């Protein structure tokens, strides 16, 4: 499916990799980069999802491949890198989109009450019940799932004279949300890592920035924020009330920021930035 560029950016000659590219938001990003002229490799744990996005791009006249890749296994990333370079040449743009939360790292309630220490409800998960394995999974998926692809693809960028890395942080990195401590902390790590890496890679001409999305409806959170009839859950209602623009984001809302950060002409002196795309959520105090 064709997507509309929010403004003209020419990425012709660029080779882009999008991890987690089989999902709603990163699938859109993949299509947008292709529409701007880049050759795009969509990496996802689900090969069929990656191939489906690639097929849409190719059908519309773009150049893309979809590959299965586990961002937590370096050999899997390296194997994908070999296939990408064979097909398109060296990667010059990396979008680290893979990430997510896990129920084992999520508390049942927003607050701990004194009565929870004495008699908690059946099935209730308090902070003290959080599973270390679940916490570790969330940290690994978000932080290591960004670090490892960057190690693989940024090395090649450094060898050929430069490139661009765009990480996906979150509003959680600025203000942690209730119930999801591991995800919030992991995204805070992404923002910090973005700044660290921007400094570290500056002498080999690799720019590193991040987008911090607010609340976008996607496969992972739709059931958490909306009911089957489309109305808001209590958590979804709270989010909308704290978003001054009074709506969830759409994939298109990320497009301009992504293209800006990927364009050397548009953001050649932007490095180490974490840009909120959140409808004002981060600016609103709640009162």
Helices and strands as residue ranges (DSSP letters): E 15-19, H 24-35, E 39-44, H 47-59, E 64-68, H 74-88, E 93-96, G 103-105, G 114-117, G 127-129, H 132-139, I 140-144, H 145-160, E 163-168, G 171-173, H 181-200, G 202-204, E 206-213, H 222-225, H 234-241, G 251-254, H 255-262, H 264-267, E 274-277, G 281-283
